[in-house]
Amino acid sequence: MELTDTGRLHGKVAIVTGAARGMGAAEAALFIAEGATVVLTDVIDDEGVALAESLGARAEFRHHDVGEESEWRALVTYVEDSYGRVDILINNAGISRAGLIEDFPLEDFDLMVRVNQRGVLLGMRSVIAPMRRAGGGSIINIASAAAIRAEPEHVIYSGTKFAVRGMTQVAAAELAADGIRVNVIHPGGADTPMQRNANSPERRAWLVERIPLKRLAEPSEIAEMALFLASDSALYITGADFVVDGGILLNTGL
Ligand SMILES: NC(=O)c1ccc[n+]([C@@H]2O[C@H](COP(=O)([O-])OP(=O)(O)OC[C@H]3O[C@@H](n4cnc5c(N)ncnc54)[C@H](O)[C@@H]3O)[C@@H](O)[C@H]2O)c1
């Protein structure tokens, strides 16, 4: 992909977590197409390396566990040293485990809080200093429609995503004076490995039936919202929720 002067992220440097596949991969690909340099991070290295190679010279993959603060420090230092700045962070990495409240294994609780909630907190605080040095920035957190309305059998997932929504608002308020904008995207159902692994074909069919637009989102459709929030088109937007859900939160079943 050639660098263009018309790209909406021309010259910007972005970090996308959980970018080896799914939504993160789509966000990285779109951001590169729009002129950004993107550091893709994930814990699945083979897929991440192969994807970054396929995306060209402005993509690089780094192994990175979002739950480890030391790994965040090393990553952000590396990006700033290598590319001179950090303008955009997408806290996209996430995991999902289903289960009823009564049965939920506490190990799954700890795991989900570590990735979905602690990972987002660590990400936000790791990029504050470099974004200040860059004169501002855009942090985009990926939560879920389950951060707005109950998703049965997802008590912890939903809890961590509600937390991301709350942390987004506090961070937006704290960081506005530095020109650092913080927003949150709430996908409904998106056609990614998470969706395919977590739900049986029957459950996916049931979900699609409840979506007014009668289909799951393509990962690229979530990426388009992230692009808008990352770009200078969204300079007056911070602390806000962006639902991309095919209308599922309309609750038309009532
Ligand atoms: N797919 C959906 O229907 C849906 C709906 C709402 C919200 N979301 C959210 O969107 C985001 C992306 O989900 P997806 O559907 O693309 O999932 P996915 O499982 O396809 O991709 C998530 C990526 O995160 C990575 N990851 C997991 N633990 C990590 C860690 N500790 N450190 C770094 N990377 C880690 C995984 O290896 C994977 O590559 C998640 O936060 C998810 O909760 C997804």
The ligand as a Gaussian input file, in Angstrom:
#p B3LYP/6-31G(d) Opt

LIG

0 1
 N      -17.141000     -10.283000      17.810000
 C      -18.172000      -9.728000      18.438000
 O      -19.332000     -10.066000      18.164000
 C      -17.929000      -8.658000      19.470000
 C      -19.037000      -7.942000      19.929000
 C      -18.855000      -6.922000      20.848000
 C      -17.581000      -6.606000      21.282000
 N      -16.507000      -7.316000      20.835000
 C      -15.181000      -6.909000      21.324000
 O      -14.375000      -6.557000      20.215000
 C      -12.985000      -6.792000      20.511000
 C      -12.380000      -7.627000      19.417000
 O      -13.065000      -8.863000      19.389000
 P      -13.015000      -9.894000      18.178000
 O      -14.408000     -10.326000      17.971000
 O      -12.219000      -9.360000      17.052000
 O      -12.242000     -11.074000      18.935000
 P      -11.128000     -12.101000      18.438000
 O      -11.036000     -13.177000      19.469000
 O      -11.434000     -12.496000      17.046000
 O       -9.832000     -11.198000      18.490000
 C       -9.352000     -10.716000      19.746000
 C       -7.842000     -10.748000      19.753000
 O       -7.383000     -10.394000      21.065000
 C       -6.242000     -11.185000      21.356000
 N       -5.949000     -11.268000      22.782000
 C       -6.557000     -12.049000      23.714000
 N       -5.956000     -11.903000      24.908000
 C       -4.948000     -11.010000      24.728000
 C       -3.964000     -10.441000      25.585000
 N       -3.886000     -10.788000      26.887000
 N       -3.103000      -9.536000      25.070000
 C       -3.169000      -9.188000      23.753000
 N       -4.061000      -9.695000      22.895000
 C       -4.948000     -10.593000      23.381000
 C       -6.590000     -12.545000      20.765000
 O       -5.437000     -13.355000      20.583000
 C       -7.279000     -12.154000      19.465000
 O       -6.379000     -12.109000      18.380000
 C      -12.980000      -7.469000      21.891000
 O      -12.708000      -6.513000      22.893000
 C      -14.405000      -8.003000      22.029000
 O      -14.778000      -8.155000      23.373000
 C      -16.650000      -8.342000      19.936000

